[in-house]
Amino acid sequence: MKVLFLSNAKSIHTVKWVNALSDRGHEVHLAYKKDDCPVEKNIDKRVILHQLKSSGTKGYYFNAMELNKLYKTIKPDIVNAHYASGYGILARYSKLKPLILSVWGSDVYDFPYQSKIKMNILKKNINFAGKIASTSYSMAAQVENIMGKKMDITITPFGVDTKLFRPIKIKKRDFTFGVVKTLSKKYGIEYIIKAFKILLDRIEAENLSVEPKLEIYGKGNLEGELKELTKELDISDRVIFNGYIPNVNVPEAINAMDVFCLGSESESESFGVAAVEAMACEVPVIATNVSGFKEVVVNGKTGIIVPKKDETSMAEAMYKLMRDSELREKMGEGGRRRVLELYDWEKNVDIMEDIYMQYKVL
């Protein structure tokens, strides 16, 4: 099958999709705006890349004529645009059919509420598509809320490679809490740090012998501010900022952790990929009660769900898991089972392939 994929080529999510489809023998074409070009050499060489001339927000409009010509040259069986606002606009202005529109998160949770014009744009993009795909049930419900009606939306979870993300025996010296996330406001890293401070104070008050550490992986515009916060709280010697690591190195980093923490404060965290990765490695998860995490993490069985922006509740969950090795083991094993059942990447790609077969040009 010949697939024309419209998406940000920088995104690891895009890379995973196009590589998986290419591995299955499809002829995959990836088109993207000039400022969305790949930053790493991680896209399969069999994927045919098409960098469009215009960049920025205007690129979603100005690239339409160029993309339409490309579409007529490629003659794809199916077009799959990822991100209902930006690339959804480009697909509609380029008049590409048959179109599957994959919603991601902020495109349906944030974008349409910025203005009436943007709400109208999003609705037009959704109506133009022949099929809508969503990584989670909660996000599918959000699309229906926007459109004001029940819709035929297929759930295509963004799972993990369970052969890559698996339990690995690693020698651990200190009890380790950790997170792998972009260091930006929406991911609530500050609340994890504040919770860790509360935990350390409690350990000192109870005169416990454990000396935990907090490992933070990722980069972003809040890095300086977060490092300053650890200094203000006088815990900079126990909080380690490791910077960005490639996705292929994430399993080893997660396996070095005893508990994985997620502090997201935005509902645009519509599918908890990071939580799924940790669960696949049999590491229990503490996550905030945003929709994506509540759908993925089974509270009390594969992890603990806490209120967002609530460092006290997160600290309590940290303490509970730190003190109960049996609970950690039970939650870890339960998480792995859940991932194998629902979020195995190969099964998720099967679902997308089935959609392509149903809606392709006959």
N, C-alpha and C positions, 0 to 999 in steps of 0.2 A: 504494500500500500504506500502511496505517496502522500506525505503529511507536511503541510505548511504550518509551522509553529511560530506564533508571534509572542515574544516574551523578552524580558530583560536577561541578556546573556551573562550578566554578572552574577545572577542569583544561583545559588547551589541547587535550589528547587528546580529551576529551569534546566540546569545541567543534568540533574538526575533523570528528569523526564525524557529529554532528547536522547541521552545515552542509552536509556532502557529501551526506547522504541527502536533505536538503531541496532541494538544488540539482537532484537527480534526480527531483523531483516527488513525493516521498513526503510524507505527512502525518506529521510527526514531533512527538511529545509527549515532553518531557524533564521527569522528576520527580526531585526531589532534596531532601535534608534542609535544614532552615532554615539551618544553618551552612555549607552547601555552595552557597550562592547565587552567581550570577555576580559577578565583581569588575570586569569590563570589559564594555563594550558591543560584544562581538565575536560574539555569537550571532545568527545570521540571524533577521530579524524574522518569517519564516514559521514558525519553530520555536515551538511552543506550550509555554510554561513553566508548571510546576506546583510551587510551593514547598510542601513538606509542613510541618506544624506543629511537630513535635518535632525537636530537634537533638541532637548528641552521639551517643555509642554507643547510648543508649537509643532514639534515633530509628529505629534499624534494627528495633526491636521495636514501639515505641509508634505508629509511623506506619502499621502494617500495615492497620488497619481503614480509615483514610482512603484509603490507596492502593487497597485492594480496591474501595471505592466508586467511585474515579476510574476504575479499570480497567473496571468494569461500565458506566460512562457512556461512556467512549471506545470500548470494544469494539475493541481493536487486533487486527490480524492476527498480530502477533508482539510479544513482549516481549524486550528485550535488556538484561540487567543487567550492568553493568561493575564488576568487583571482586568476586571470589568470596566474600570474607568478609563485608564490610559490606552492600553492596547485594544480595549473594547471599542473605544472611539475610532482608532485607526482602522480596525476591521470594518466598522460600519461605513466610514467615509470612503474606504477602498471598495466597498460593495462586494465583500468576499463571502461566498456561499459554497458549500454548506458549512456553517460556522458553529463550532462548539465553544462556548464562552466559559472559562474556568474562573470562578471568583476566589479571591485570596484572603481577604480580611479587611484591611483599611479601606479598600475600594467600595465595600458595602456598609461598613460600620462608621467610617469617618467622612469620606468624600461627599456622599449625598446630603449630609447635614450641614455642609459649609455654606450652601446657598440654594435657593429655589432653582436656579439655573443648573447647578450641578446635579440636583435631584432629577431634574428633567432629562439631562444628558444620560445619566445612568439608566433610567427607565427605558429610554430609546435604545440604548446598547443592548439591554436585556431582551427587549421585544424583538430586536433585529436578529438575534441569535436563534438558531434552530434548536439548540439544546444548551442547558445550563448544567455545569458540573461544580460540585462543592466538596471541599475536603472534610467537612463536618456537617452533622445534622443541625447543629446550632446555627451555623452560617446559612444553611439552606432555609431555616426558619426566618432568618433575618432578611433574606431575599424576598420571601413571601410577604413579610411585613411591609417591605418597601413597595412591592407591587400591589399589595392589597388583595391578594388572591392565592389560592392553592396552585402550585406549579409542579410540573414534572421535572424534578431535579435529581440527578444521580449523584450519590455519595461516592467520591473517589479519594479515600484516605491517602494522605501522604506518609506512607509507612517507612520502614527502615529495612536495610539489608541485614537480615537476622544472622547471616554468616559473618558479617563484619562487626555488627553490634551484638556482642555475646559476652558472657562472663569470661574474664581472664584472671588467672591467679597472679596477683601482684603483691609483693611484700610491702606492708604498710607499717610505718613507724608511729605516726600520730593519727588520732581520729580526725577524719577529714570531711568537712562539708564542702560542697562545690557547686559551681554554676558555669554553664557555657552559654553565653548570650551576648548580643550587641550591647555595649554600654551606653544605652540611651534611656531617656525618661520613661518611656512606656513599659520597659522591662523591670522597673522597680528594684534595681540592684541595691539602692540605698537602704531599702527596708530589710534586705537580707543582712547587710552589714550592721544595721542597728540591732537586729535580732541577735546577731552573733555577739555583739557587745553585752546585751542583756544576759545571754547564756554564760559568757565568761564571768560576769559579776556574780551570777548564781553559783557557778562552780567554785569561785573563791569564797563566797559566803558559807557554802556547805563543806568547804575544805576537801573537795574531791581531788583525786590524784590525776585525773585525765587532763591533758593539755591539747585541746583541739585546734585545728587551723581551718581557715577558709581559703579555698583556691578559686580564683576568678579568671575565667578564660574569655577573651573577647576584646574588641576595641570599639571606640565610639567617642562621641563628643563630650560625654560625661566623665571620661577617664580621669582627668585632672581633678575634677570636683569630688569624685569618689575616693581618690587617694587622699585628698585633703580631709575628707570626712573620717577616714581611718586614723589620721593623725590627731584630729580633734577629740576622737573617742579614746585615744591612746591605745590603739590595738593594731597599729601598722606593722608590728613585728609578727602578728599572727594572721594577717591577711595578705595573701600573695597574689599580685596581678601578673598573670602570665602572658597577656597579649593574645593576639589572634593565632589560632591553629587551624590548619586545613581539616576538612571534614574527615579525611581518612585517619587522622590522628586523634579524633575525638573519642573513639571507643577506649583507647588506652587511658586517656585522661579521666573518663568517667569511671573506669574500673579501679582507679586509684582513690576514688571517693567512697566514703561509707554512706553518705546521704547526699542526694542531689536536691538543690533548692531552686525554686522559681518564684520570682516576686512580681510578675507582670500585673499591671494595674489597668490595662486597656482591654476592652472586649474585642478589639481587633486581633488579639491573640486567639484566633478562631480555631486553630488546631494545634495541639501541644506536641509538636515534633520533638522538641528537646526532652519532654517528659517521656515520650515513646522510646527515644534513644536510651535514656537511663534505665527504663523498665526492661528493655531488651538485654541490658547488661546485668540485670538482677540487682540493681541499686534502687532502694526505696526513694520515693519522691515526696518532697514537701512542695506544694504548689498553691497559688492563690485561687480564689473561687471565680475566676473568669471563665466564660463559657467553654473555651477550648480545652482547658485543663479538667473541668468537671466532667466533660465527655470522655476524656481519655483515662484519667486517674480514678480508680474506684476507692473512695475514701474509706480508710480503715483496712483495706485489703491489699492495694498496691502502693499506697502512700497515704499522706494526710493532706486534706484540703483545709486551708486557713483563709480568713477574710483578707482581701487585698488592703494594702496600706496599713497593715496591722502588725507591727514588729513584735508586739507582746505575744500574740497568738503564735507567730512563727517561732519565736524563741521557746515557747512551751513545747511545740512539736519537735524542735531540735533536741531539747532536753529529753523528751520521751524516747525518741529513737536512739539517742546516744546511750541511754541507760538500759536499753532492752535489745540485746543482740538477737534473741529469739524472734522478736517482732520484726527486726530488720530482715532477717533471713526469710521469714514467712512472706513478708511483703515483696521482697526481691523475687522470690520464686513465683509468686502470684502475678507479678508484673510481666515476667518473661512469658508465662502461659497466655496472658491476655494479648500480648504483642503477636505471638505466633498465631493466635486465633483470628485477630482482627486487623493487625497492622503489618503483616509481612509484605514487604515491598513487591515481590513478584506477583502476589495475589492482587495487589492494588493495581499493578500495570495490566493485569488480565481484565479488570473492570473497565479501564480506559480503552483498551483494545476493542472490547465488546461494543462500547459506545461508538467508536470509529466505524466499526463494521455496520452498525445500524444506520448511521447517518451519512455515510460516504456517498459520493456520486455513483449512481448505478449505471 
